Amino acid sequence: DVIIAVIDTGADYAHPDLAGNIWINQVELNGIHGADDDGNGLIDDIRGWDFADEDAHPLDVDGHGTHVAGVISAVGNNALGTAGVCWNARLMVLKVQADGSPDMETWAVIQSLQYAMDHGARIVNCSFGGGAYSPSEYATLGELKDAGILAACAAGNSAVDTDIQEQKNYPSCYDHENILSVAASDQDDGLASFSNFGFNSVDIAAPGVGVKSTLPASTLRESRVIVH
């Protein structure tokens, strides 16, 4: 019954190894099409929301979000593809990178955090980061802390010590107790060559090299075009 909000590039929520675990906003699903049935200012936000493109279809055209979603909660014991770490958890899809854009927008992240908090998520997954400190993002993560919501955040991929002020990575380096900063380990349980580290700013490491997971159908089609 645990809802995990995947704040990322979206997800292929029709993927056969993800569809069964996608969180559904039942009020909107059973409401009137084209109406804001739950009164949250968003119309038909059935599986989450695309805050970057501002629509009800947080589909992933990049691949990163679908990969992350599969690591977290690809359906298990179904004789398909792979299995997520928490293969019964429900995935709330919150998109913060617009189609065709290389960047995740901080304002979209903040809106996604608020949405997750308001719609029952117990964990938010933030597999992204950068060097810009945002007071608003910091404050919103503090609200999640007060609500008892865990934020799993990537420590970053710049191979630097994020204990050093000039090298900090956000949101993983915000000093809230609910933030779990996760570095990447390799196949030998050592620190991955690209991973950030920090005695005080990083909490744990998890496998981050050669991890197999789900990909969106659009990415698979593009891959086939390139191969052939």
C-alpha positions in Angstrom: 0.0 0.0 0.0 3.0 2.3 0.1 2.9 5.1 -2.5 6.3 6.2 -3.9 6.3 9.4 -6.0 8.8 9.2 -8.8 9.8 12.8 -9.6 11.7 12.5 -12.8 11.3 12.6 -16.6 7.9 10.9 -16.3 7.3 7.2 -16.9 5.9 4.8 -19.4 2.9 4.0 -17.2 1.5 1.6 -19.8 4.6 -0.5 -19.7 3.6 -4.1 -19.1 6.1 -4.4 -16.2 4.9 -1.1 -14.6 1.2 -0.7 -15.4 0.0 -2.9 -12.5 1.8 -0.8 -9.9 1.0 2.7 -11.1 -0.8 4.8 -8.5 -4.3 5.9 -9.6 -6.2 9.0 -8.4 -9.5 7.3 -8.0 -11.5 10.5 -7.6 -10.4 11.6 -11.1 -10.6 8.2 -12.6 -14.2 7.8 -11.6 -15.1 11.5 -12.1 -16.1 13.5 -15.1 -13.6 13.7 -18.0 -12.3 17.2 -18.5 -13.3 18.3 -14.9 -11.2 18.9 -11.8 -13.1 16.3 -9.7 -10.8 16.5 -6.7 -10.5 20.3 -6.6 -6.7 20.4 -6.7 -6.5 22.7 -9.7 -5.5 19.9 -12.1 -7.8 18.3 -14.6 -7.8 14.5 -15.0 -4.6 13.9 -13.0 -5.3 10.2 -12.9 -1.7 8.8 -12.7 0.0 11.9 -11.5 0.9 15.1 -13.5 3.3 16.5 -16.0 4.4 19.7 -14.2 6.9 20.6 -16.9 4.5 20.4 -19.9 1.5 21.2 -17.7 -0.8 18.4 -18.7 -2.3 15.1 -17.4 0.1 12.8 -19.3 3.4 12.4 -17.6 4.8 10.1 -20.3 8.5 9.6 -20.5 10.3 10.3 -23.7 13.8 10.5 -22.2 14.1 7.0 -20.6 15.5 8.0 -17.2 12.2 8.1 -15.3 11.0 4.8 -16.6 14.3 3.2 -15.7 14.1 4.6 -12.2 10.5 3.5 -11.8 11.4 -0.1 -12.8 14.2 -0.2 -10.3 11.8 0.9 -7.6 8.7 -1.1 -8.4 8.6 -3.1 -11.6 5.9 -5.8 -11.0 7.4 -9.0 -9.5 6.5 -12.6 -10.0 4.8 -12.0 -13.4 7.3 -13.8 -15.7 8.0 -10.5 -17.4 11.2 -8.4 -17.7 12.5 -7.5 -14.3 11.4 -7.0 -10.7 11.6 -3.8 -8.6 13.1 -3.6 -5.2 9.6 -3.0 -3.8 7.6 -4.8 -6.4 4.2 -4.2 -4.7 4.6 -0.5 -4.1 2.5 2.0 -6.1 4.2 4.5 -8.3 3.0 8.1 -8.5 4.3 9.6 -11.8 5.4 13.2 -11.5 7.2 14.7 -14.5 9.5 17.7 -14.1 11.4 17.7 -17.4 9.6 19.0 -20.5 9.8 17.0 -23.7 12.8 18.1 -25.7 14.4 19.9 -22.7 17.7 18.7 -21.1 16.9 20.2 -17.7 14.6 19.4 -14.8 12.9 22.6 -13.6 13.2 23.5 -9.9 9.8 25.0 -9.8 8.3 21.8 -11.3 10.1 19.8 -8.6 8.6 22.0 -5.9 5.1 21.5 -7.3 5.7 17.8 -7.5 6.8 17.6 -3.9 3.7 19.4 -2.8 1.5 17.2 -5.0 3.1 14.0 -3.5 2.6 15.3 0.0 -1.1 16.2 -0.7 -1.9 12.9 -2.3 -0.6 10.3 0.1 2.9 9.5 -1.0 5.1 8.2 1.8 8.4 8.4 -0.1 9.5 10.7 -2.9 12.3 9.6 -5.2 14.6 12.3 -6.5 17.2 10.8 -8.8 18.6 14.1 -9.9 20.6 17.0 -8.6 22.6 20.1 -9.2 24.7 22.8 -7.5 22.0 25.4 -7.1 20.6 25.9 -3.6 16.9 26.8 -3.7 15.3 28.2 -0.5 11.8 27.3 -1.8 12.9 23.7 -2.5 14.5 23.5 0.9 11.3 24.8 2.6 9.1 22.3 0.7 11.3 19.4 1.7 11.0 20.6 5.3 7.3 20.4 4.9 7.7 16.8 3.8 9.8 16.1 6.9 7.1 17.4 9.1 4.6 15.2 7.3 6.8 12.1 7.9 7.7 11.6 4.2 11.1 10.2 3.2 13.0 11.8 0.4 15.5 9.4 -1.4 17.9 11.7 -3.2 20.8 10.9 -5.6 24.1 12.0 -4.2 25.2 13.1 -7.7 27.5 11.9 -10.4 30.4 14.3 -10.4 32.9 12.2 -8.4 33.3 15.0 -5.8 33.2 15.3 -2.0 29.9 17.0 -1.3 31.0 17.8 2.2 32.8 20.7 0.6 30.6 23.8 0.3 31.5 24.6 -3.3 30.8 21.0 -4.3 27.4 20.5 -2.7 24.7 18.7 -4.6 21.0 19.5 -4.1 18.5 18.3 -3.0 20.7 15.5 -1.5 22.7 18.0 0.6 19.8 19.9 2.2 20.1 19.4 6.0 16.7 17.8 6.6 16.5 14.6 8.6 14.1 13.0 6.1 16.6 13.2 3.2 18.4 9.9 2.4 21.4 10.8 0.2 22.3 7.8 -1.9 25.7 7.3 -3.6 26.3 4.7 -6.4 28.2 1.5 -5.8 29.7 -0.8 -8.4 29.6 -4.6 -8.9 32.4 -5.0 -6.3 30.5 -3.0 -3.6 33.0 -0.2 -4.0 32.1 3.5 -4.8 31.3 3.9 -8.4 34.0 6.0 -10.2 31.5 8.7 -11.1 29.7 8.9 -7.8 29.8 11.8 -5.4 30.7 11.0 -1.8 30.8 12.7 1.6 31.3 11.6 5.2 28.5 13.9 6.4 26.5 14.6 3.2 26.0 11.1 1.9 24.1 8.4 3.9 24.3 5.2 2.0 25.3 3.6 -1.3 23.2 1.4 -3.6 24.0 -0.4 -6.9 24.4 2.2 -9.7 26.5 0.5 -12.4 25.0 -1.8 -15.1 21.6 -1.9 -13.5 19.0 -3.4 -15.8 15.5 -2.0 -15.7 12.5 -0.9 -17.8 12.6 1.5 -20.8 9.7 3.4 -22.4 8.3 2.1 -25.6 9.3 5.3 -27.4 13.0 4.8 -26.5 12.9 1.2 -27.6 11.5 2.2 -31.0 14.2 4.9 -31.4 16.8 2.3 -30.4 15.6 -0.1 -33.1 15.8 2.7 -35.7 19.4 3.4 -34.7 20.4 -0.3 -34.8 18.8 -1.0 -38.1 
